Amino acid sequence: MEIWVFNGAKSHFPSGVFSKKEIADAWIAKHKLTGVLTKYPVDEGVYDWSLANGTFKIKKEEQTKPEFIQRFSSASQEHYHYEDGIEE
């Protein structure tokens, strides 16, 4: 199971969470938003998901520490950029 999370430009927190990309696309277009829509696994952290999928490999001890894991994101997650509600 996956969800779609929208983070607006310059925001610190998500402004929308959606069960389907099509629903997110419509909401983003309706409000002419700028930001990134990213697919996230449910019930699994992105750090663990990336390790399991082989898209991230630990190279340094610091990459196993809470400070690293809590800020971790992965460019290998499916994601889309929007400008004024239009997918780029």
Chimera marker file (.cmm) of the C-alpha trace (Angstrom):
<marker_set name="trace">
<marker id="1" x="0.000" y="0.000" z="0.000" r="1" g="1" b="0" radius="0.5"/>
<marker id="2" x="1.179" y="3.500" z="-0.807" r="1" g="1" b="0" radius="0.5"/>
<marker id="3" x="0.024" y="7.069" z="-0.349" r="1" g="1" b="0" radius="0.5"/>
<marker id="4" x="0.775" y="10.313" z="-2.149" r="1" g="1" b="0" radius="0.5"/>
<marker id="5" x="2.040" y="13.258" z="-0.103" r="1" g="1" b="0" radius="0.5"/>
<marker id="6" x="2.124" y="16.851" z="-1.393" r="1" g="1" b="0" radius="0.5"/>
<marker id="7" x="4.686" y="19.287" z="-0.040" r="1" g="1" b="0" radius="0.5"/>
<marker id="8" x="4.227" y="22.853" z="-1.196" r="1" g="1" b="0" radius="0.5"/>
<marker id="9" x="7.161" y="25.049" z="-2.122" r="1" g="1" b="0" radius="0.5"/>
<marker id="10" x="8.944" y="26.463" z="0.943" r="1" g="1" b="0" radius="0.5"/>
<marker id="11" x="6.739" y="24.465" z="3.322" r="1" g="1" b="0" radius="0.5"/>
<marker id="12" x="8.003" y="22.492" z="6.299" r="1" g="1" b="0" radius="0.5"/>
<marker id="13" x="5.022" y="20.138" z="6.470" r="1" g="1" b="0" radius="0.5"/>
<marker id="14" x="2.812" y="18.345" z="3.920" r="1" g="1" b="0" radius="0.5"/>
<marker id="15" x="-0.379" y="20.110" z="2.891" r="1" g="1" b="0" radius="0.5"/>
<marker id="16" x="-2.162" y="17.052" z="1.513" r="1" g="1" b="0" radius="0.5"/>
<marker id="17" x="-2.165" y="13.253" z="1.667" r="1" g="1" b="0" radius="0.5"/>
<marker id="18" x="-3.977" y="11.249" z="-1.001" r="1" g="1" b="0" radius="0.5"/>
<marker id="19" x="-4.857" y="7.652" z="-1.780" r="1" g="1" b="0" radius="0.5"/>
<marker id="20" x="-4.490" y="8.153" z="-5.567" r="1" g="1" b="0" radius="0.5"/>
<marker id="21" x="-2.314" y="10.368" z="-7.752" r="1" g="1" b="0" radius="0.5"/>
<marker id="22" x="-5.341" y="11.407" z="-9.808" r="1" g="1" b="0" radius="0.5"/>
<marker id="23" x="-7.055" y="12.846" z="-6.729" r="1" g="1" b="0" radius="0.5"/>
<marker id="24" x="-3.880" y="14.715" z="-5.780" r="1" g="1" b="0" radius="0.5"/>
<marker id="25" x="-3.457" y="16.016" z="-9.355" r="1" g="1" b="0" radius="0.5"/>
<marker id="26" x="-6.988" y="17.442" z="-9.331" r="1" g="1" b="0" radius="0.5"/>
<marker id="27" x="-6.495" y="19.152" z="-5.952" r="1" g="1" b="0" radius="0.5"/>
<marker id="28" x="-3.120" y="20.604" z="-6.967" r="1" g="1" b="0" radius="0.5"/>
<marker id="29" x="-4.559" y="21.908" z="-10.257" r="1" g="1" b="0" radius="0.5"/>
<marker id="30" x="-7.677" y="23.335" z="-8.577" r="1" g="1" b="0" radius="0.5"/>
<marker id="31" x="-5.576" y="25.464" z="-6.225" r="1" g="1" b="0" radius="0.5"/>
<marker id="32" x="-2.725" y="26.141" z="-8.723" r="1" g="1" b="0" radius="0.5"/>
<marker id="33" x="-0.117" y="24.863" z="-6.294" r="1" g="1" b="0" radius="0.5"/>
<marker id="34" x="3.655" y="24.665" z="-6.631" r="1" g="1" b="0" radius="0.5"/>
<marker id="35" x="5.567" y="21.837" z="-4.972" r="1" g="1" b="0" radius="0.5"/>
<marker id="36" x="6.311" y="18.121" z="-5.086" r="1" g="1" b="0" radius="0.5"/>
<marker id="37" x="3.976" y="15.108" z="-4.957" r="1" g="1" b="0" radius="0.5"/>
<marker id="38" x="5.740" y="11.982" z="-3.681" r="1" g="1" b="0" radius="0.5"/>
<marker id="39" x="4.654" y="8.360" z="-3.341" r="1" g="1" b="0" radius="0.5"/>
<marker id="40" x="5.366" y="6.943" z="0.130" r="1" g="1" b="0" radius="0.5"/>
<marker id="41" x="5.187" y="3.386" z="1.426" r="1" g="1" b="0" radius="0.5"/>
<marker id="42" x="2.686" y="2.842" z="4.265" r="1" g="1" b="0" radius="0.5"/>
<marker id="43" x="3.834" y="1.238" z="7.523" r="1" g="1" b="0" radius="0.5"/>
<marker id="44" x="7.496" y="1.514" z="6.527" r="1" g="1" b="0" radius="0.5"/>
<marker id="45" x="10.012" y="4.334" z="6.833" r="1" g="1" b="0" radius="0.5"/>
<marker id="46" x="11.663" y="5.604" z="3.657" r="1" g="1" b="0" radius="0.5"/>
<marker id="47" x="15.096" y="4.768" z="5.093" r="1" g="1" b="0" radius="0.5"/>
<marker id="48" x="14.144" y="1.089" z="5.570" r="1" g="1" b="0" radius="0.5"/>
<marker id="49" x="12.287" y="1.013" z="2.235" r="1" g="1" b="0" radius="0.5"/>
<marker id="50" x="15.385" y="2.333" z="0.431" r="1" g="1" b="0" radius="0.5"/>
<marker id="51" x="17.660" y="-0.199" z="2.108" r="1" g="1" b="0" radius="0.5"/>
<marker id="52" x="15.282" y="-3.068" z="1.238" r="1" g="1" b="0" radius="0.5"/>
<marker id="53" x="14.996" y="-1.929" z="-2.389" r="1" g="1" b="0" radius="0.5"/>
<marker id="54" x="18.730" y="-1.422" z="-2.797" r="1" g="1" b="0" radius="0.5"/>
<marker id="55" x="18.387" y="2.262" z="-3.686" r="1" g="1" b="0" radius="0.5"/>
<marker id="56" x="20.460" y="3.263" z="-0.645" r="1" g="1" b="0" radius="0.5"/>
<marker id="57" x="23.528" y="1.589" z="0.800" r="1" g="1" b="0" radius="0.5"/>
<marker id="58" x="25.075" y="2.552" z="4.124" r="1" g="1" b="0" radius="0.5"/>
<marker id="59" x="28.597" y="3.866" z="3.548" r="1" g="1" b="0" radius="0.5"/>
<marker id="60" x="29.364" y="5.533" z="6.873" r="1" g="1" b="0" radius="0.5"/>
<marker id="61" x="28.526" y="4.785" z="10.501" r="1" g="1" b="0" radius="0.5"/>
<marker id="62" x="26.747" y="8.163" z="10.815" r="1" g="1" b="0" radius="0.5"/>
<marker id="63" x="24.189" y="6.946" z="8.243" r="1" g="1" b="0" radius="0.5"/>
<marker id="64" x="22.847" y="4.521" z="10.864" r="1" g="1" b="0" radius="0.5"/>
<marker id="65" x="22.234" y="7.227" z="13.480" r="1" g="1" b="0" radius="0.5"/>
<marker id="66" x="18.829" y="8.693" z="14.381" r="1" g="1" b="0" radius="0.5"/>
<marker id="67" x="19.875" y="12.201" z="13.222" r="1" g="1" b="0" radius="0.5"/>
<marker id="68" x="20.456" y="10.853" z="9.707" r="1" g="1" b="0" radius="0.5"/>
<marker id="69" x="17.458" y="8.504" z="9.549" r="1" g="1" b="0" radius="0.5"/>
<marker id="70" x="14.930" y="11.131" z="10.728" r="1" g="1" b="0" radius="0.5"/>
<marker id="71" x="15.949" y="13.487" z="7.892" r="1" g="1" b="0" radius="0.5"/>
<marker id="72" x="16.308" y="10.791" z="5.228" r="1" g="1" b="0" radius="0.5"/>
<marker id="73" x="14.510" y="11.098" z="1.906" r="1" g="1" b="0" radius="0.5"/>
<marker id="74" x="15.081" y="9.252" z="-1.332" r="1" g="1" b="0" radius="0.5"/>
<marker id="75" x="15.107" y="10.600" z="-4.869" r="1" g="1" b="0" radius="0.5"/>
<marker id="76" x="14.276" y="7.056" z="-6.004" r="1" g="1" b="0" radius="0.5"/>
<marker id="77" x="10.714" y="7.442" z="-4.702" r="1" g="1" b="0" radius="0.5"/>
<marker id="78" x="8.247" y="8.167" z="-7.481" r="1" g="1" b="0" radius="0.5"/>
<marker id="79" x="7.653" y="11.918" z="-7.413" r="1" g="1" b="0" radius="0.5"/>
<marker id="80" x="6.370" y="14.763" z="-9.577" r="1" g="1" b="0" radius="0.5"/>
<marker id="81" x="7.050" y="18.500" z="-9.597" r="1" g="1" b="0" radius="0.5"/>
<marker id="82" x="4.269" y="21.070" z="-10.085" r="1" g="1" b="0" radius="0.5"/>
<marker id="83" x="4.366" y="24.743" z="-10.941" r="1" g="1" b="0" radius="0.5"/>
<marker id="84" x="1.167" y="26.760" z="-10.523" r="1" g="1" b="0" radius="0.5"/>
<marker id="85" x="-0.873" y="23.536" z="-10.597" r="1" g="1" b="0" radius="0.5"/>
<marker id="86" x="0.736" y="22.115" z="-13.745" r="1" g="1" b="0" radius="0.5"/>
<marker id="87" x="2.842" y="18.948" z="-13.644" r="1" g="1" b="0" radius="0.5"/>
<marker id="88" x="6.290" y="19.606" z="-15.060" r="1" g="1" b="0" radius="0.5"/>
<link id1="1" id2="2" r="1" g="1" b="0" radius="0.2"/>
<link id1="2" id2="3" r="1" g="1" b="0" radius="0.2"/>
<link id1="3" id2="4" r="1" g="1" b="0" radius="0.2"/>
<link id1="4" id2="5" r="1" g="1" b="0" radius="0.2"/>
<link id1="5" id2="6" r="1" g="1" b="0" radius="0.2"/>
<link id1="6" id2="7" r="1" g="1" b="0" radius="0.2"/>
<link id1="7" id2="8" r="1" g="1" b="0" radius="0.2"/>
<link id1="8" id2="9" r="1" g="1" b="0" radius="0.2"/>
<link id1="9" id2="10" r="1" g="1" b="0" radius="0.2"/>
<link id1="10" id2="11" r="1" g="1" b="0" radius="0.2"/>
<link id1="11" id2="12" r="1" g="1" b="0" radius="0.2"/>
<link id1="12" id2="13" r="1" g="1" b="0" radius="0.2"/>
<link id1="13" id2="14" r="1" g="1" b="0" radius="0.2"/>
<link id1="14" id2="15" r="1" g="1" b="0" radius="0.2"/>
<link id1="15" id2="16" r="1" g="1" b="0" radius="0.2"/>
<link id1="16" id2="17" r="1" g="1" b="0" radius="0.2"/>
<link id1="17" id2="18" r="1" g="1" b="0" radius="0.2"/>
<link id1="18" id2="19" r="1" g="1" b="0" radius="0.2"/>
<link id1="19" id2="20" r="1" g="1" b="0" radius="0.2"/>
<link id1="20" id2="21" r="1" g="1" b="0" radius="0.2"/>
<link id1="21" id2="22" r="1" g="1" b="0" radius="0.2"/>
<link id1="22" id2="23" r="1" g="1" b="0" radius="0.2"/>
<link id1="23" id2="24" r="1" g="1" b="0" radius="0.2"/>
<link id1="24" id2="25" r="1" g="1" b="0" radius="0.2"/>
<link id1="25" id2="26" r="1" g="1" b="0" radius="0.2"/>
<link id1="26" id2="27" r="1" g="1" b="0" radius="0.2"/>
<link id1="27" id2="28" r="1" g="1" b="0" radius="0.2"/>
<link id1="28" id2="29" r="1" g="1" b="0" radius="0.2"/>
<link id1="29" id2="30" r="1" g="1" b="0" radius="0.2"/>
<link id1="30" id2="31" r="1" g="1" b="0" radius="0.2"/>
<link id1="31" id2="32" r="1" g="1" b="0" radius="0.2"/>
<link id1="32" id2="33" r="1" g="1" b="0" radius="0.2"/>
<link id1="33" id2="34" r="1" g="1" b="0" radius="0.2"/>
<link id1="34" id2="35" r="1" g="1" b="0" radius="0.2"/>
<link id1="35" id2="36" r="1" g="1" b="0" radius="0.2"/>
<link id1="36" id2="37" r="1" g="1" b="0" radius="0.2"/>
<link id1="37" id2="38" r="1" g="1" b="0" radius="0.2"/>
<link id1="38" id2="39" r="1" g="1" b="0" radius="0.2"/>
<link id1="39" id2="40" r="1" g="1" b="0" radius="0.2"/>
<link id1="40" id2="41" r="1" g="1" b="0" radius="0.2"/>
<link id1="41" id2="42" r="1" g="1" b="0" radius="0.2"/>
<link id1="42" id2="43" r="1" g="1" b="0" radius="0.2"/>
<link id1="43" id2="44" r="1" g="1" b="0" radius="0.2"/>
<link id1="44" id2="45" r="1" g="1" b="0" radius="0.2"/>
<link id1="45" id2="46" r="1" g="1" b="0" radius="0.2"/>
<link id1="46" id2="47" r="1" g="1" b="0" radius="0.2"/>
<link id1="47" id2="48" r="1" g="1" b="0" radius="0.2"/>
<link id1="48" id2="49" r="1" g="1" b="0" radius="0.2"/>
<link id1="49" id2="50" r="1" g="1" b="0" radius="0.2"/>
<link id1="50" id2="51" r="1" g="1" b="0" radius="0.2"/>
<link id1="51" id2="52" r="1" g="1" b="0" radius="0.2"/>
<link id1="52" id2="53" r="1" g="1" b="0" radius="0.2"/>
<link id1="53" id2="54" r="1" g="1" b="0" radius="0.2"/>
<link id1="54" id2="55" r="1" g="1" b="0" radius="0.2"/>
<link id1="55" id2="56" r="1" g="1" b="0" radius="0.2"/>
<link id1="56" id2="57" r="1" g="1" b="0" radius="0.2"/>
<link id1="57" id2="58" r="1" g="1" b="0" radius="0.2"/>
<link id1="58" id2="59" r="1" g="1" b="0" radius="0.2"/>
<link id1="59" id2="60" r="1" g="1" b="0" radius="0.2"/>
<link id1="60" id2="61" r="1" g="1" b="0" radius="0.2"/>
<link id1="61" id2="62" r="1" g="1" b="0" radius="0.2"/>
<link id1="62" id2="63" r="1" g="1" b="0" radius="0.2"/>
<link id1="63" id2="64" r="1" g="1" b="0" radius="0.2"/>
<link id1="64" id2="65" r="1" g="1" b="0" radius="0.2"/>
<link id1="65" id2="66" r="1" g="1" b="0" radius="0.2"/>
<link id1="66" id2="67" r="1" g="1" b="0" radius="0.2"/>
<link id1="67" id2="68" r="1" g="1" b="0" radius="0.2"/>
<link id1="68" id2="69" r="1" g="1" b="0" radius="0.2"/>
<link id1="69" id2="70" r="1" g="1" b="0" radius="0.2"/>
<link id1="70" id2="71" r="1" g="1" b="0" radius="0.2"/>
<link id1="71" id2="72" r="1" g="1" b="0" radius="0.2"/>
<link id1="72" id2="73" r="1" g="1" b="0" radius="0.2"/>
<link id1="73" id2="74" r="1" g="1" b="0" radius="0.2"/>
<link id1="74" id2="75" r="1" g="1" b="0" radius="0.2"/>
<link id1="75" id2="76" r="1" g="1" b="0" radius="0.2"/>
<link id1="76" id2="77" r="1" g="1" b="0" radius="0.2"/>
<link id1="77" id2="78" r="1" g="1" b="0" radius="0.2"/>
<link id1="78" id2="79" r="1" g="1" b="0" radius="0.2"/>
<link id1="79" id2="80" r="1" g="1" b="0" radius="0.2"/>
<link id1="80" id2="81" r="1" g="1" b="0" radius="0.2"/>
<link id1="81" id2="82" r="1" g="1" b="0" radius="0.2"/>
<link id1="82" id2="83" r="1" g="1" b="0" radius="0.2"/>
<link id1="83" id2="84" r="1" g="1" b="0" radius="0.2"/>
<link id1="84" id2="85" r="1" g="1" b="0" radius="0.2"/>
<link id1="85" id2="86" r="1" g="1" b="0" radius="0.2"/>
<link id1="86" id2="87" r="1" g="1" b="0" radius="0.2"/>
<link id1="87" id2="88" r="1" g="1" b="0" radius="0.2"/>
</marker_set>
